[in-house]
Amino acid sequence: MPVSTQIENKTLVPIIAFAAFHIDSADQGSKYIQGHFVAGYTMPTQGTGVSTKNYGGYVAPRLAF
């Protein structure tokens, strides 16, 4: 899930990190996605396998199964 500095002004804002989000279910007919943020998840840095702190990912998101 992208993290930005603010969303109140409805303007373009930079994405500063990515937060771990687990999708529990989705319904295309009703057009909703239900899920939850994953607390304490450490994301690897740029393909090195080295973990970051709990500040979110600083690389493009990847789909995990």
PDB file of N, CA, C and O in Angstrom:
ATOM      1  N   MET A   1       0.856  -1.147   0.000  1.00  0.00           N
ATOM      2  CA  MET A   1       0.000   0.000   0.000  1.00  0.00           C
ATOM      3  C   MET A   1       0.913   1.223   0.000  1.00  0.00           C
ATOM      4  O   MET A   1       1.801   1.323   0.847  1.00  0.00           O
ATOM      5  N   PRO A   2       0.711   2.161  -0.940  1.00  0.00           N
ATOM      6  CA  PRO A   2       1.558   3.354  -0.964  1.00  0.00           C
ATOM      7  C   PRO A   2       1.299   4.271   0.236  1.00  0.00           C
ATOM      8  O   PRO A   2       0.172   4.382   0.718  1.00  0.00           O
ATOM      9  N   VAL A   3       2.348   4.912   0.698  1.00  0.00           N
ATOM     10  CA  VAL A   3       2.266   5.862   1.811  1.00  0.00           C
ATOM     11  C   VAL A   3       2.731   7.209   1.281  1.00  0.00           C
ATOM     12  O   VAL A   3       3.812   7.318   0.701  1.00  0.00           O
ATOM     13  N   SER A   4       1.903   8.242   1.484  1.00  0.00           N
ATOM     14  CA  SER A   4       2.282   9.587   1.050  1.00  0.00           C
ATOM     15  C   SER A   4       2.288  10.520   2.249  1.00  0.00           C
ATOM     16  O   SER A   4       1.906  10.140   3.356  1.00  0.00           O
ATOM     17  N   THR A   5       2.728  11.748   2.008  1.00  0.00           N
ATOM     18  CA  THR A   5       2.809  12.704   3.107  1.00  0.00           C
ATOM     19  C   THR A   5       1.436  13.223   3.521  1.00  0.00           C
ATOM     20  O   THR A   5       1.212  13.496   4.700  1.00  0.00           O
ATOM     21  N   GLN A   6       0.529  13.359   2.585  1.00  0.00           N
ATOM     22  CA  GLN A   6      -0.833  13.814   2.898  1.00  0.00           C
ATOM     23  C   GLN A   6      -1.744  13.520   1.707  1.00  0.00           C
ATOM     24  O   GLN A   6      -1.266  13.353   0.585  1.00  0.00           O
ATOM     25  N   ILE A   7      -3.054  13.456   1.949  1.00  0.00           N
ATOM     26  CA  ILE A   7      -4.012  13.242   0.868  1.00  0.00           C
ATOM     27  C   ILE A   7      -5.174  14.233   0.931  1.00  0.00           C
ATOM     28  O   ILE A   7      -6.141  14.105   0.180  1.00  0.00           O
ATOM     29  N   GLU A   8      -5.085  15.203   1.810  1.00  0.00           N
ATOM     30  CA  GLU A   8      -6.197  16.118   2.038  1.00  0.00           C
ATOM     31  C   GLU A   8      -6.459  17.066   0.870  1.00  0.00           C
ATOM     32  O   GLU A   8      -7.614  17.394   0.598  1.00  0.00           O
ATOM     33  N   ASN A   9      -5.420  17.511   0.179  1.00  0.00           N
ATOM     34  CA  ASN A   9      -5.592  18.525  -0.857  1.00  0.00           C
ATOM     35  C   ASN A   9      -6.020  17.975  -2.207  1.00  0.00           C
ATOM     36  O   ASN A   9      -6.302  18.753  -3.117  1.00  0.00           O
ATOM     37  N   LYS A  10      -6.077  16.653  -2.365  1.00  0.00           N
ATOM     38  CA  LYS A  10      -6.437  16.015  -3.630  1.00  0.00           C
ATOM     39  C   LYS A  10      -5.557  16.501  -4.775  1.00  0.00           C
ATOM     40  O   LYS A  10      -6.035  16.766  -5.879  1.00  0.00           O
ATOM     41  N   THR A  11      -4.276  16.611  -4.493  1.00  0.00           N
ATOM     42  CA  THR A  11      -3.299  16.989  -5.500  1.00  0.00           C
ATOM     43  C   THR A  11      -2.268  15.866  -5.607  1.00  0.00           C
ATOM     44  O   THR A  11      -2.269  14.937  -4.799  1.00  0.00           O
ATOM     45  N   LEU A  12      -1.406  15.953  -6.588  1.00  0.00           N
ATOM     46  CA  LEU A  12      -0.340  14.970  -6.717  1.00  0.00           C
ATOM     47  C   LEU A  12       0.654  15.140  -5.577  1.00  0.00           C
ATOM     48  O   LEU A  12       1.153  16.240  -5.336  1.00  0.00           O
ATOM     49  N   VAL A  13       0.935  14.057  -4.886  1.00  0.00           N
ATOM     50  CA  VAL A  13       1.914  14.073  -3.800  1.00  0.00           C
ATOM     51  C   VAL A  13       2.870  12.904  -4.001  1.00  0.00           C
ATOM     52  O   VAL A  13       2.488  11.888  -4.582  1.00  0.00           O
ATOM     53  N   PRO A  14       4.107  13.034  -3.530  1.00  0.00           N
ATOM     54  CA  PRO A  14       5.053  11.936  -3.705  1.00  0.00           C
ATOM     55  C   PRO A  14       4.724  10.749  -2.795  1.00  0.00           C
ATOM     56  O   PRO A  14       4.237  10.925  -1.678  1.00  0.00           O
ATOM     57  N   ILE A  15       4.996   9.552  -3.288  1.00  0.00           N
ATOM     58  CA  ILE A  15       4.905   8.358  -2.465  1.00  0.00           C
ATOM     59  C   ILE A  15       6.243   8.236  -1.745  1.00  0.00           C
ATOM     60  O   ILE A  15       7.299   8.225  -2.377  1.00  0.00           O
ATOM     61  N   ILE A  16       6.188   8.144  -0.411  1.00  0.00           N
ATOM     62  CA  ILE A  16       7.427   8.134   0.367  1.00  0.00           C
ATOM     63  C   ILE A  16       7.837   6.738   0.826  1.00  0.00           C
ATOM     64  O   ILE A  16       8.991   6.530   1.202  1.00  0.00           O
ATOM     65  N   ALA A  17       6.912   5.779   0.803  1.00  0.00           N
ATOM     66  CA  ALA A  17       7.230   4.406   1.208  1.00  0.00           C
ATOM     67  C   ALA A  17       6.068   3.506   0.815  1.00  0.00           C
ATOM     68  O   ALA A  17       5.066   3.974   0.275  1.00  0.00           O
ATOM     69  N   PHE A  18       6.206   2.212   1.089  1.00  0.00           N
ATOM     70  CA  PHE A  18       5.136   1.249   0.871  1.00  0.00           C
ATOM     71  C   PHE A  18       4.937   0.463   2.161  1.00  0.00           C
ATOM     72  O   PHE A  18       5.902  -0.014   2.757  1.00  0.00           O
ATOM     73  N   ALA A  19       3.676   0.329   2.595  1.00  0.00           N
ATOM     74  CA  ALA A  19       3.349  -0.408   3.809  1.00  0.00           C
ATOM     75  C   ALA A  19       2.858  -1.800   3.435  1.00  0.00           C
ATOM     76  O   ALA A  19       2.199  -1.974   2.409  1.00  0.00           O
ATOM     77  N   ALA A  20       3.175  -2.789   4.258  1.00  0.00           N
ATOM     78  CA  ALA A  20       2.728  -4.162   4.019  1.00  0.00           C
ATOM     79  C   ALA A  20       1.222  -4.250   4.275  1.00  0.00           C
ATOM     80  O   ALA A  20       0.744  -3.862   5.341  1.00  0.00           O
ATOM     81  N   PHE A  21       0.484  -4.761   3.297  1.00  0.00           N
ATOM     82  CA  PHE A  21      -0.973  -4.875   3.386  1.00  0.00           C
ATOM     83  C   PHE A  21      -1.363  -6.251   2.882  1.00  0.00           C
ATOM     84  O   PHE A  21      -0.981  -6.637   1.777  1.00  0.00           O
ATOM     85  N   HIS A  22      -2.124  -7.000   3.680  1.00  0.00           N
ATOM     86  CA  HIS A  22      -2.564  -8.341   3.310  1.00  0.00           C
ATOM     87  C   HIS A  22      -4.017  -8.271   2.842  1.00  0.00           C
ATOM     88  O   HIS A  22      -4.885  -7.811   3.584  1.00  0.00           O
ATOM     89  N   ILE A  23      -4.286  -8.721   1.621  1.00  0.00           N
ATOM     90  CA  ILE A  23      -5.651  -8.735   1.086  1.00  0.00           C
ATOM     91  C   ILE A  23      -6.334 -10.003   1.567  1.00  0.00           C
ATOM     92  O   ILE A  23      -5.883 -11.110   1.272  1.00  0.00           O
ATOM     93  N   ASP A  24      -7.429  -9.839   2.310  1.00  0.00           N
ATOM     94  CA  ASP A  24      -8.194 -10.972   2.820  1.00  0.00           C
ATOM     95  C   ASP A  24      -9.231 -11.442   1.819  1.00  0.00           C
ATOM     96  O   ASP A  24      -9.417 -12.645   1.636  1.00  0.00           O
ATOM     97  N   SER A  25      -9.908 -10.507   1.168  1.00  0.00           N
ATOM     98  CA  SER A  25     -10.910 -10.863   0.162  1.00  0.00           C
ATOM     99  C   SER A  25     -11.154  -9.672  -0.742  1.00  0.00           C
ATOM    100  O   SER A  25     -10.828  -8.533  -0.407  1.00  0.00           O
ATOM    101  N   ALA A  26     -11.736  -9.963  -1.897  1.00  0.00           N
ATOM    102  CA  ALA A  26     -12.077  -8.910  -2.856  1.00  0.00           C
ATOM    103  C   ALA A  26     -13.330  -9.325  -3.599  1.00  0.00           C
ATOM    104  O   ALA A  26     -13.562 -10.513  -3.825  1.00  0.00           O
ATOM    105  N   ASP A  27     -14.130  -8.360  -3.974  1.00  0.00           N
ATOM    106  CA  ASP A  27     -15.346  -8.616  -4.729  1.00  0.00           C
ATOM    107  C   ASP A  27     -15.400  -7.629  -5.876  1.00  0.00           C
ATOM    108  O   ASP A  27     -15.618  -6.435  -5.672  1.00  0.00           O
ATOM    109  N   GLN A  28     -15.201  -8.131  -7.082  1.00  0.00           N
ATOM    110  CA  GLN A  28     -15.161  -7.252  -8.243  1.00  0.00           C
ATOM    111  C   GLN A  28     -16.537  -6.667  -8.552  1.00  0.00           C
ATOM    112  O   GLN A  28     -16.631  -5.534  -9.024  1.00  0.00           O
ATOM    113  N   GLY A  29     -17.607  -7.425  -8.293  1.00  0.00           N
ATOM    114  CA  GLY A  29     -18.957  -6.921  -8.539  1.00  0.00           C
ATOM    115  C   GLY A  29     -19.311  -5.759  -7.622  1.00  0.00           C
ATOM    116  O   GLY A  29     -19.868  -4.755  -8.067  1.00  0.00           O
ATOM    117  N   SER A  30     -18.986  -5.900  -6.339  1.00  0.00           N
ATOM    118  CA  SER A  30     -19.246  -4.823  -5.372  1.00  0.00           C
ATOM    119  C   SER A  30     -18.125  -3.805  -5.349  1.00  0.00           C
ATOM    120  O   SER A  30     -18.253  -2.744  -4.739  1.00  0.00           O
ATOM    121  N   LYS A  31     -17.016  -4.131  -6.018  1.00  0.00           N
ATOM    122  CA  LYS A  31     -15.861  -3.251  -6.135  1.00  0.00           C
ATOM    123  C   LYS A  31     -15.275  -2.856  -4.782  1.00  0.00           C
ATOM    124  O   LYS A  31     -15.163  -1.673  -4.461  1.00  0.00           O
ATOM    125  N   TYR A  32     -14.907  -3.856  -4.004  1.00  0.00           N
ATOM    126  CA  TYR A  32     -14.226  -3.574  -2.747  1.00  0.00           C
ATOM    127  C   TYR A  32     -13.086  -4.563  -2.536  1.00  0.00           C
ATOM    128  O   TYR A  32     -13.089  -5.672  -3.070  1.00  0.00           O
ATOM    129  N   ILE A  33     -12.123  -4.133  -1.751  1.00  0.00           N
ATOM    130  CA  ILE A  33     -11.032  -4.980  -1.302  1.00  0.00           C
ATOM    131  C   ILE A  33     -11.005  -4.899   0.211  1.00  0.00           C
ATOM    132  O   ILE A  33     -11.004  -3.809   0.782  1.00  0.00           O
ATOM    133  N   GLN A  34     -10.983  -6.058   0.861  1.00  0.00           N
ATOM    134  CA  GLN A  34     -10.924  -6.098   2.316  1.00  0.00           C
ATOM    135  C   GLN A  34      -9.592  -6.694   2.728  1.00  0.00           C
ATOM    136  O   GLN A  34      -9.162  -7.711   2.184  1.00  0.00           O
ATOM    137  N   GLY A  35      -8.940  -6.059   3.690  1.00  0.00           N
ATOM    138  CA  GLY A  35      -7.650  -6.544   4.137  1.00  0.00           C
ATOM    139  C   GLY A  35      -7.211  -5.842   5.397  1.00  0.00           C
ATOM    140  O   GLY A  35      -7.991  -5.153   6.054  1.00  0.00           O
ATOM    141  N   HIS A  36      -5.944  -6.028   5.722  1.00  0.00           N
ATOM    142  CA  HIS A  36      -5.407  -5.398   6.931  1.00  0.00           C
ATOM    143  C   HIS A  36      -3.918  -5.127   6.745  1.00  0.00           C
ATOM    144  O   HIS A  36      -3.239  -5.809   5.976  1.00  0.00           O
ATOM    145  N   PHE A  37      -3.424  -4.123   7.458  1.00  0.00           N
ATOM    146  CA  PHE A  37      -2.005  -3.819   7.452  1.00  0.00           C
ATOM    147  C   PHE A  37      -1.278  -4.857   8.297  1.00  0.00           C
ATOM    148  O   PHE A  37      -1.809  -5.322   9.306  1.00  0.00           O
ATOM    149  N   VAL A  38      -0.085  -5.215   7.896  1.00  0.00           N
ATOM    150  CA  VAL A  38       0.707  -6.217   8.602  1.00  0.00           C
ATOM    151  C   VAL A  38       1.710  -5.488   9.494  1.00  0.00           C
ATOM    152  O   VAL A  38       2.672  -4.893   9.010  1.00  0.00           O
ATOM    153  N   ALA A  39       1.471  -5.544  10.795  1.00  0.00           N
ATOM    154  CA  ALA A  39       2.336  -4.850  11.757  1.00  0.00           C
ATOM    155  C   ALA A  39       3.664  -5.578  11.915  1.00  0.00           C
ATOM    156  O   ALA A  39       3.710  -6.808  11.915  1.00  0.00           O
ATOM    157  N   GLY A  40       4.731  -4.818  12.048  1.00  0.00           N
ATOM    158  CA  GLY A  40       6.036  -5.377  12.325  1.00  0.00           C
ATOM    159  C   GLY A  40       6.712  -6.068  11.159  1.00  0.00           C
ATOM    160  O   GLY A  40       7.758  -6.689  11.345  1.00  0.00           O
ATOM    161  N   TYR A  41       6.153  -5.982   9.971  1.00  0.00           N
ATOM    162  CA  TYR A  41       6.740  -6.629   8.798  1.00  0.00           C
ATOM    163  C   TYR A  41       7.936  -5.823   8.313  1.00  0.00           C
ATOM    164  O   TYR A  41       7.813  -4.619   8.089  1.00  0.00           O
ATOM    165  N   THR A  42       9.069  -6.452   8.150  1.00  0.00           N
ATOM    166  CA  THR A  42      10.231  -5.756   7.607  1.00  0.00           C
ATOM    167  C   THR A  42      10.421  -6.169   6.160  1.00  0.00           C
ATOM    168  O   THR A  42      10.493  -7.357   5.847  1.00  0.00           O
ATOM    169  N   MET A  43      10.500  -5.196   5.292  1.00  0.00           N
ATOM    170  CA  MET A  43      10.614  -5.439   3.865  1.00  0.00           C
ATOM    171  C   MET A  43      12.071  -5.409   3.437  1.00  0.00           C
ATOM    172  O   MET A  43      12.853  -4.610   3.951  1.00  0.00           O
ATOM    173  N   PRO A  44      12.443  -6.271   2.501  1.00  0.00           N
ATOM    174  CA  PRO A  44      13.828  -6.238   2.017  1.00  0.00           C
ATOM    175  C   PRO A  44      14.090  -4.982   1.204  1.00  0.00           C
ATOM    176  O   PRO A  44      13.178  -4.402   0.616  1.00  0.00           O
ATOM    177  N   THR A  45      15.342  -4.575   1.182  1.00  0.00           N
ATOM    178  CA  THR A  45      15.719  -3.452   0.331  1.00  0.00           C
ATOM    179  C   THR A  45      15.938  -3.967  -1.075  1.00  0.00           C
ATOM    180  O   THR A  45      15.764  -5.162  -1.315  1.00  0.00           O
ATOM    181  N   GLN A  46      16.290  -3.164  -1.956  1.00  0.00           N
ATOM    182  CA  GLN A  46      16.367  -3.390  -3.388  1.00  0.00           C
ATOM    183  C   GLN A  46      16.978  -4.728  -3.818  1.00  0.00           C
ATOM    184  O   GLN A  46      18.124  -4.779  -4.266  1.00  0.00           O
ATOM    185  N   GLY A  47      16.206  -5.805  -3.678  1.00  0.00           N
ATOM    186  CA  GLY A  47      16.610  -7.102  -4.173  1.00  0.00           C
ATOM    187  C   GLY A  47      17.794  -7.727  -3.466  1.00  0.00           C
ATOM    188  O   GLY A  47      18.309  -8.748  -3.923  1.00  0.00           O
ATOM    189  N   THR A  48      18.244  -7.142  -2.360  1.00  0.00           N
ATOM    190  CA  THR A  48      19.432  -7.674  -1.685  1.00  0.00           C
ATOM    191  C   THR A  48      19.078  -8.700  -0.638  1.00  0.00           C
ATOM    192  O   THR A  48      19.934  -9.477  -0.213  1.00  0.00           O
ATOM    193  N   GLY A  49      17.815  -8.716  -0.210  1.00  0.00           N
ATOM    194  CA  GLY A  49      17.427  -9.608   0.872  1.00  0.00           C
ATOM    195  C   GLY A  49      17.736  -9.032   2.239  1.00  0.00           C
ATOM    196  O   GLY A  49      17.400  -9.639   3.256  1.00  0.00           O
ATOM    197  N   VAL A  50      18.368  -7.874   2.279  1.00  0.00           N
ATOM    198  CA  VAL A  50      18.674  -7.210   3.546  1.00  0.00           C
ATOM    199  C   VAL A  50      17.421  -6.481   4.000  1.00  0.00           C
ATOM    200  O   VAL A  50      16.815  -5.738   3.227  1.00  0.00           O
ATOM    201  N   SER A  51      17.032  -6.691   5.250  1.00  0.00           N
ATOM    202  CA  SER A  51      15.807  -6.093   5.755  1.00  0.00           C
ATOM    203  C   SER A  51      16.010  -4.651   6.183  1.00  0.00           C
ATOM    204  O   SER A  51      17.090  -4.255   6.620  1.00  0.00           O
ATOM    205  N   THR A  52      14.942  -3.880   6.045  1.00  0.00           N
ATOM    206  CA  THR A  52      14.928  -2.514   6.548  1.00  0.00           C
ATOM    207  C   THR A  52      14.325  -2.538   7.943  1.00  0.00           C
ATOM    208  O   THR A  52      13.938  -3.598   8.435  1.00  0.00           O
ATOM    209  N   LYS A  53      14.244  -1.393   8.576  1.00  0.00           N
ATOM    210  CA  LYS A  53      13.538  -1.274   9.847  1.00  0.00           C
ATOM    211  C   LYS A  53      12.050  -1.261   9.543  1.00  0.00           C
ATOM    212  O   LYS A  53      11.661  -1.468   8.394  1.00  0.00           O
ATOM    213  N   ASN A  54      11.211  -1.026  10.534  1.00  0.00           N
ATOM    214  CA  ASN A  54       9.761  -1.015  10.347  1.00  0.00           C
ATOM    215  C   ASN A  54       9.259   0.325   9.817  1.00  0.00           C
ATOM    216  O   ASN A  54       8.244   0.842  10.284  1.00  0.00           O
ATOM    217  N   TYR A  55       9.966   0.880   8.848  1.00  0.00           N
ATOM    218  CA  TYR A  55       9.570   2.161   8.279  1.00  0.00           C
ATOM    219  C   TYR A  55       8.896   1.988   6.934  1.00  0.00           C
ATOM    220  O   TYR A  55       8.591   2.985   6.279  1.00  0.00           O
ATOM    221  N   GLY A  56       8.655   0.778   6.501  1.00  0.00           N
ATOM    222  CA  GLY A  56       8.043   0.520   5.198  1.00  0.00           C
ATOM    223  C   GLY A  56       9.108   0.304   4.144  1.00  0.00           C
ATOM    224  O   GLY A  56      10.295   0.532   4.376  1.00  0.00           O
ATOM    225  N   GLY A  57       8.666  -0.136   2.994  1.00  0.00           N
ATOM    226  CA  GLY A  57       9.595  -0.412   1.912  1.00  0.00           C
ATOM    227  C   GLY A  57       9.941   0.837   1.125  1.00  0.00           C
ATOM    228  O   GLY A  57       9.097   1.715   0.943  1.00  0.00           O
ATOM    229  N   TYR A  58      11.153   0.918   0.669  1.00  0.00           N
ATOM    230  CA  TYR A  58      11.582   2.061  -0.119  1.00  0.00           C
ATOM    231  C   TYR A  58      11.868   1.659  -1.565  1.00  0.00           C
ATOM    232  O   TYR A  58      12.553   2.379  -2.292  1.00  0.00           O
ATOM    233  N   VAL A  59      11.347   0.521  -1.972  1.00  0.00           N
ATOM    234  CA  VAL A  59      11.474   0.043  -3.339  1.00  0.00           C
ATOM    235  C   VAL A  59      10.076  -0.252  -3.864  1.00  0.00           C
ATOM    236  O   VAL A  59       9.114  -0.254  -3.095  1.00  0.00           O
ATOM    237  N   ALA A  60       9.953  -0.496  -5.142  1.00  0.00           N
ATOM    238  CA  ALA A  60       8.644  -0.798  -5.723  1.00  0.00           C
ATOM    239  C   ALA A  60       8.027  -2.032  -5.063  1.00  0.00           C
ATOM    240  O   ALA A  60       8.751  -2.959  -4.701  1.00  0.00           O
ATOM    241  N   PRO A  61       6.703  -2.057  -4.901  1.00  0.00           N
ATOM    242  CA  PRO A  61       6.061  -3.194  -4.245  1.00  0.00           C
ATOM    243  C   PRO A  61       6.148  -4.452  -5.100  1.00  0.00           C
ATOM    244  O   PRO A  61       6.276  -4.386  -6.323  1.00  0.00           O
ATOM    245  N   ARG A  62       6.078  -5.591  -4.432  1.00  0.00           N
ATOM    246  CA  ARG A  62       6.084  -6.888  -5.104  1.00  0.00           C
ATOM    247  C   ARG A  62       4.881  -7.676  -4.622  1.00  0.00           C
ATOM    248  O   ARG A  62       4.472  -7.526  -3.470  1.00  0.00           O
ATOM    249  N   LEU A  63       4.311  -8.504  -5.468  1.00  0.00           N
ATOM    250  CA  LEU A  63       3.197  -9.345  -5.081  1.00  0.00           C
ATOM    251  C   LEU A  63       3.744 -10.609  -4.454  1.00  0.00           C
ATOM    252  O   LEU A  63       4.550 -11.307  -5.071  1.00  0.00           O
ATOM    253  N   ALA A  64       3.318 -10.920  -3.227  1.00  0.00           N
ATOM    254  CA  ALA A  64       3.785 -12.110  -2.522  1.00  0.00           C
ATOM    255  C   ALA A  64       2.629 -13.090  -2.398  1.00  0.00           C
ATOM    256  O   ALA A  64       1.490 -12.687  -2.165  1.00  0.00           O
ATOM    257  N   PHE A  65       2.916 -14.352  -2.550  1.00  0.00           N
ATOM    258  CA  PHE A  65       1.888 -15.387  -2.438  1.00  0.00           C
ATOM    259  C   PHE A  65       2.069 -16.174  -1.168  1.00  0.00           C
ATOM    260  O   PHE A  65       1.296 -17.093  -0.895  1.00  0.00           O
TER     261      PHE A  65
END
